[in-house]
Amino acid sequence: MKIIFLLINIVGFSFVSFAGTWKQRGGLIKPSGEIKKKNWLDLADSHKQSIKEIINVIETSKAGLKLIAKARLKARMEDKSLLDVIQVGDVSITDTTLVRRFSPSRPGEIKYSTKSVVYIDRSLSAKNAVLDLSHELTHYVYKKPFNPYKEDFELSVFMYDTIEAEGGEVDAFLKECEIALDIFGKSMLSGQCQEVFNGEGFSRAKSVEEFYKLGLHYNEFVEKSDKLKLNTSRLPISSRNSTLISSAWGVPYPLSVIEEFESIMGKVCRNDKKRLTYFDSNKGRFPASAPSRITKLYNDYHRRCKNFTE
């Protein structure tokens, strides 16, 4: 899940005509080369209709039906439909935008709001679009948005929240595997899902281990961790080869978390610097109580941003 600062068709038949059949046989789709090859945007004449088709397939799974219901409910709470939340993109990702508002005359009073958009990679096959949407909707429904402006926003907490906390990468991966098993059957599970399958279900403990494998990126992770003073003694990091790679960063998840943290903090610090420059140039307009609060903002800025400013 990234924060911005600031199915299928069988030859000769249409996708829609088979949705009912899949539901009648418990959602299980017989293996077919078409499932792997057909681009998901070719399922209908418009992007929105293609998204609807992918949602229909996810709903053939009991777990998927529950996930879609929760996603629809959250969208309604934001005065949106689920189709307003899901869009086509260059990569599958859940973007959460944090909006910060503050009063120029009251430096310490800040209001925050967030909004999320789920993007599904336009290049995916129909099968992989089903899996990616299941994954991203798990983030959308369950993951608690973080606030990088808060003083307790630290790399160790960000690492745990991104990978292991509710709605994090482990949860999204397990939900993706569960829905894949329901819809496509064991024979069409990905190698990653097969790796954590124990015969009856998917092991969370094994999944956590998989997410901390760094392979050839192990030394780079250790160097960056040392630079940012991240205590890795409690992390189950391993130099074994990883098969779980962040789509947003193209590296194993522990390293991608560090790179995203650095990117976020770079933007946070640039914005805070602009804000402090504004306060400094308008300090004569503030009430008498403002200078002490502005001094605290300066001190907090220098403490938090020393590793993220040029």
N, C-alpha and C positions, 0 to 999 in steps of 0.2 A: 504494500500500500504506500503510495507516494503522496506527500503533501506539498502543495505549491504555496510558497510564501508570497508575500507581497503586500433421422437427420439425414436429414439424411435421405438419400434417394436411391431406389432400386431401378435398374434400367427399365424404361418403358412406362413408369408410373410417376405421378407427381408426389412430392414430399407430403403434402397435406393428406392425401388419400390413405396413407399408412398410419397416421397418428392413432386413429381408433383401434387399428389392429394391434399395434404395440401395447396399448393399454389393456386390451382384451387378453393378451398373453403375458401380463405382468410387467410390461415395459421392456422385456428382453428383445434385443434386436439381433437377428442372425448375422454372423460375420459376412461382410461383403466388401470387395475392393472399392465400391462406390462410396462407402462410408468414409474411407480414408482419403479418397481422391477429390471428391466434389467440393468445390469452394462453397462455404456457407452462404455467401451473398448471392449465389446462383439459385438458391432455394425459392426465391420469389422475385417479383418485379421491382420491389423497393427495399431499401435498407430496413425500414420499420417492419415490413412484413416478414423479412428474413429473420429479424430479431424475434418476432412472434413465433415463428416456426421453431427456433431454437428453444424458446421458453416452453413450447408445447412438448418438446421431447424431454426436457428436464422434468416436467410434471408427470411423466410416465413412471418416474421413480418415486417411491414413498418419501424418501429423504428429500428429493428434489421438489416434490409438491409442497412440503413444509417450508423449504427454503424460499421458494417463490412467493408463498403466502406471506411470509415475514418481510420479504423485500417489498412487496406491494404495500403492506401496512406502513412500513417506514416511509416509503415514497408519498403515501397519502398524508402522513403527518407533516411532510414538508410541502404539502399542497401540490404534489406532482403525481403523475402516473408512473408506473415502472418503465414505460417506454420513453419517458422524459429523462430518466436516469441513465439508460443504456444507450451508448453511441458507438459508432464505428471509428476505429483508430488505427495507428500504425503498430501498436503493441497492445497486448491485453494488460490493463492496469486499472486500479481504482484511484482516481485523483481526488484528494480532499483539499479544498482551498480554504485557508484560514483568512478571515477578514478581520482586521483590527481597526477599531475606531476610538479616537481619544479627543478630548476637548483641549484646544490650545491654551485655554485659561486654567485648566486643571490637569497638570502633568501626570498625576498619579491615578486618575480615573480613566480606565480603559475598558471597552466593551469588545467582546469577541463573538464571532459567529462562524459557522462552517457550512460548506455545501460539498456534496460528493457527486462525481460522475464516474460511471463504469464504462471503460472503453474495451472493445473486443477487436482483436487483430483482424484486419480485413483479408489477410492472406491465408487464414486458417481453413483447413478442411471442415466439413460439417461436424464430424465427430469431435475434433479438437475445439471447435467453437462451443460445443455443449460443455466440454470439460472446463474450458477457460471461464465461461460465464458462471458455472457452478462455483468455481474457485473465487472469482472476483465478487460475486454476490455474497459469499461468506464474509469477506472483508467488509463489504457495504453494510450488511445487517448487524454483525457482531462486534466489529473492531471499534474501540473507543478512540475518537480523534485525540491526537496529542497537541499540546500547545508549546512550541519552542521558545516563546517569550517568557514562560514561567521559569523562576530561578531553579526549580527542581528538575528541569529538563536536562538530563545527563545521559551520556552515552551508554552506561551500563543499563539504565532503565529503558532506554530506547531499544537496545539490543534485545532485552527480554520481551518487551511489548511487541516488537515487530515479529519475532520468531515464535515465542511460546505462549504469550498471553491470549485471552479469548479473542477469537477473530483474527489471530495472527497467521503467519505462514503455515505453521503446523496444522492448525484447525482447517484452513482453506485447502491444504493438500489432502487431508483425510476426508473432507467432505467431497472433494473431487473424485477421490478413489471410490468412496462409497456409492456415489451416484453412477460412476462408470461401471461398477460391478452390477448394479441394479439394471442398467439400461443395455449395456453391451456384453455382459458376461465375462467370466474370468479369463477366457482365452484372448480377449482384446484389451486387457488391462495393460497400462504402460509398464515398462521395466521398473520404474520407481515405485509404482503401487505394488507390483509383484514382490518387490524387495521387502516390504513391510507387511505383507499378507501372511497371516498365521493359520490359514485354513478355514477359519470362521469369520474373521474380521481383520481389521488393520490395526497394527500395534502403534500406539502413540509413542511409547518409549523408543522404539526403533526409528520412528519418524524424526523424533528430536535428534537422535544420533546422526541421522542422514543429513539434517540441516546444518550441522556444525562441521561437516567434512569440508576441508579446504583444498586438498590436493596440491597442485603446483603453486597455489596462492598462499600457502601456509606462512611462509617467511614474510611475505608482504603484509599479511594480516598482523603478524607479531610486531613488525616494525611500526605500523600505524597505531596499534594498540599502545605500544610503549610511548609514542609521541603524545598521544591523547590521554595517557595515564589510565587506561582501561585495565582493571583487574581481571585477568583471564583465568585465574585459578579455579573459579567455580563454573567456568564454561566447558562443556565437553568437546572442545575443539580437537580436531584430528587432522593429520596430514594425509590421511587416506583420500583416494580420489572421490570427488563428489559428482553425483549425477543430477543434483538439484541446483539449478542455476537461476539467478534472478533475471527475469526477462527485461527489466528496466535497466540493469547495469551490466549484464553479461558476465558476471562473476559469481562465485558461491555466496550464499546469503550473509554469513558473518562479515565478509569484506564489503558486500553491497550495503549493509547497514552502516558501516563506518563511512563509506563514500557518500551515502545519502545524508548522514549526520553532518558531515563537513559541508555539503552543499547547502543544507538547511541553515546551519549556523552562519555560513558566509552571507546568506541573504538576510538573516535576522540582524547580523551586526551592521551590514550596510544600511538597513532601514533604521536601526537605532541611531547610527551616526547621523543620518539625515535629520532624524527627529531632534537630536541633541543640538545640532547646528541651528535648527529653527528656534529652539528654546533660547539659545545663546544670543541670537540676533534680535529676539523680542523680549528679553528678560525684563525690560522696563515696564511692560504691560501686564505683568503677572501680579497677583496679590502678594502681600508680605510673606505669607507662609510658603510660597512656591520655591524660593532659593534652596531651602534645605532638602526638599524633595528632588529638585533638579540635581543637586550635589550627589544624592544617593543614586540617581539614574546614571550619572557619570561614573561613579565608583563601580556600580554593577556592570556597566558596559565594559570598562577596562578589565575587570576580573573575568568576565565570560568570553570576551572577544580577543584576548591576546593571541590565541592560536588560529584565529580565523580572519584576521585583517592583514592587509598588505603593509 
